[in-house]
């Protein structure tokens, strides 16, 4: 694939709802077999179901607002400009 600029305006978009039914948006900024980068918009009150990944390593980075993330039953509060890495097998 040729080098190109990517943004939420040009990336593949999808919608999803968490267990509380709050609508969220996601954009696949990079989607290859060895790397996936997704920007998500999660309104206040949105959540995901606790889960694990066998092989995937994830990195969550807050662009704006605040994110409370539970990793292995420990709560982490991330604010704008902060991130956290989740290793394969970790419940989050």
C-alpha positions as CSV (number, residue, x, y, z in Angstrom):
1,X,0.0,0.0,0.0
2,X,1.4,3.4,-0.9
3,X,2.2,5.9,1.9
4,X,-0.8,8.0,2.7
5,X,-2.2,10.4,5.3
6,X,-4.9,8.8,7.4
7,X,-7.5,10.4,9.7
8,X,-10.9,9.7,11.1
9,X,-12.3,11.3,7.9
10,X,-10.7,8.7,5.6
11,X,-10.3,5.7,7.9
12,X,-12.7,2.7,8.0
13,X,-15.4,3.6,10.6
14,X,-17.6,1.3,12.7
15,X,-20.1,1.8,15.6
16,X,-20.4,-0.4,18.7
17,X,-22.4,-0.3,21.9
18,X,-21.1,-1.4,25.3
19,X,-23.2,-3.4,27.9
20,X,-25.0,-0.2,29.0
21,X,-26.1,0.5,25.4
22,X,-24.1,3.7,25.0
23,X,-23.2,4.2,21.3
24,X,-19.4,4.5,20.6
25,X,-17.4,5.0,17.4
26,X,-14.2,3.5,16.1
27,X,-11.9,4.2,13.2
28,X,-9.2,1.7,11.9
29,X,-6.3,4.0,11.4
30,X,-4.0,1.0,10.7
31,X,-5.5,-2.5,10.1
32,X,-2.9,-5.1,9.1
33,X,-2.1,-8.6,10.3
34,X,0.8,-7.4,12.5
35,X,-0.5,-4.0,13.6
36,X,-3.9,-2.5,14.5
37,X,-4.3,1.1,15.6
38,X,-7.9,2.2,16.4
39,X,-9.1,5.6,17.5
40,X,-12.3,5.3,19.5
41,X,-14.9,7.8,20.8
42,X,-16.5,6.7,24.0
43,X,-19.0,9.1,25.5
44,X,-19.4,9.5,29.3
45,X,-20.9,6.4,30.8
46,X,-19.7,4.1,28.0
47,X,-18.0,0.8,28.9
48,X,-16.8,-2.5,27.5
49,X,-17.2,-6.0,28.9
50,X,-14.1,-7.3,30.8
51,X,-12.1,-9.6,28.4
52,X,-8.6,-10.8,27.5
53,X,-6.6,-11.3,24.3
54,X,-4.5,-14.4,23.7
55,X,-2.0,-12.7,21.4
56,X,-2.8,-9.0,21.1
57,X,-0.9,-6.4,23.0
58,X,-2.9,-3.2,23.5
59,X,-2.0,0.4,24.2
60,X,-4.7,2.8,25.4
61,X,-4.0,6.5,25.0
62,X,-6.4,9.3,26.0
63,X,-6.7,12.1,23.5
64,X,-9.2,14.1,25.6
65,X,-11.3,13.5,28.7
66,X,-10.7,10.8,31.2
67,X,-10.7,7.0,31.1
68,X,-11.0,4.6,34.0
69,X,-9.6,1.2,33.0
70,X,-9.6,-1.9,35.1
71,X,-6.6,-4.2,34.5
72,X,-6.4,-7.4,36.5
73,X,-8.8,-6.0,39.1
74,X,-6.8,-2.8,39.6
75,X,-8.3,0.6,38.6
76,X,-6.2,3.1,36.6
77,X,-7.5,6.6,35.8
78,X,-5.9,8.0,32.6
79,X,-6.2,11.6,31.6
80,X,-5.5,13.5,28.4
81,X,-2.0,12.7,27.2
82,X,-1.6,9.5,29.3
83,X,-1.5,5.9,28.2
84,X,-1.2,2.3,29.5
85,X,0.0,-0.9,27.9
86,X,-2.1,-4.1,28.3
87,X,-0.1,-7.4,27.8
88,X,-1.7,-10.5,26.2
89,X,-3.6,-12.5,28.8
90,X,-4.3,-9.6,31.1
91,X,-8.0,-9.1,32.0
92,X,-9.2,-5.6,31.2
